[in-house]
Amino acid sequence: MPELISEHACFGGVQRFYRHDSTAIGLPMRFSVFLPRVAPGALLPAMFYLAGLTCNEETFPTKGGAQRYAAREGMILIAPDTSPRDAGVAGETDAWDFGAGAGFYVDATTEPWRQHYRMYSYILELHALVLRTLPVDAERIGIFGHSMGGHGALVLALRNPDLFRSVSAFAPIAAPTLCPWGEKAFAGYLGVDPEAWSRYDASELMRMMQAPFPQGILIDQGLGDKFLATQLRPEVFESACALAGQRLELRRHAGYDHGYYFISTFMEDHLRFHRENLG
Ligand SMILES: N[C@@H](CCC(=O)N[C@@H](CSC=O)C(=O)NCC(=O)O)C(=O)O
C-alpha cells in the first residue's frame, strides 16, 4: 500500500502526495494524486500526467492548473516522479537531461542504469497500483504529458492502447531518435541497438500502426518554444500520423514558450478532450 505523505484540501477534493516501494524500480518512489469529491462506490475517469526533464511529482499539481477543471468534471489526476532518486548510480545527478529527473520513460538495458532506471515499467506498475487503491474506472484512463513526458505519454499509449484509452501532449519530444536529448538518453539507457530505440520513439511506432486512436490525438505546441526545431520535431510525428491514417490535432500557438505558462493556458482543453474521449 502507498504511504500518504501529505494531503491538502483543493477545489472541494484533495491533493495528495504518496510514497511507495516500487517493484519495477527497486526503490521508493513518489507520486501525486488529485482526488475530487467522489460519491461512495463511484468509479471515476483518471488521467496520468508525465512531466518533463528536471521535474518531479510536485510540478504538475503546483504549476499545471488542472485541479479546478478536474474537480468540476470528476476526474482523478495522477502524476509520478520523472526518475528514480538516490539510486546510487555514479554521476546520476551530473546532468539535467540524463539520470535523475530524466528517466525518459524507458527501461534501461545498459549498466549501470538497468537495475533501477525502469520508468516504462514503473508507469505500468503505477497504473495497476492506482486501480487497486483509488476509485479509478479501469475503462476510463487516459495519459498526457509535457516534453520528455509528452514523449512518454505517446509511447505508453501507443504500446498500451488497452490501458490508456486517450492520449495528448504538450510540446512532446515527438521523434526522440532524431534529436540531441533523445540520442543522449537512448544511447545512455539503451546502448546502440536501433530496434530498442524504435520501441521508444512515438513517430517510429506510429509509422508501423493503423490509427490506434480513432478519436484522435491532441498536441499543443508553442511557436516561441526554444526547443521546437532541435529537440521536439512535431512535424515528424505529424507525417507518421498521416501515413498511419491517425487523426491528429496539432495546434501551433504563436508566442508561447516551453514552460508552464503555456501548459496551464491549454490545460483545460486537454482535460476536456480526454473527458469527452473517455466518456
Ligand atoms: N534546465 C534546462 C531547462 C529544463 C526545462 O525546461 N525543463 C522543462 C521540461 S524540458 C523537457 O522535458 C520543464 O518542464 N521544466 C520545469 C518548469 O517548471 O518549467 C535549461 O537549462 O534549459
The ligand as an ORCA input file, in Angstrom:
! r2SCAN-3c Opt
* xyz 0 1
  N      17.422     23.439    -17.254
  C      17.029     23.485    -18.631
  C      15.564     23.636    -18.788
  C      14.787     22.477    -18.240
  C      13.344     22.544    -18.695
  O      12.947     23.415    -19.441
  N      12.561     21.586    -18.254
  C      11.198     21.558    -18.705
  C      10.942     20.270    -19.398
  S      12.016     20.135    -20.796
  C      11.694     18.591    -21.458
  O      11.388     17.635    -20.909
  C      10.260     21.753    -17.533
  O       9.145     21.334    -17.548
  N      10.753     22.439    -16.516
  C      10.010     22.693    -15.308
  C       9.390     24.049    -15.255
  O       8.839     24.375    -14.193
  O       9.365     24.767    -16.267
  C      17.771     24.579    -19.378
  O      18.761     24.994    -18.847
  O      17.346     24.926    -20.482
*
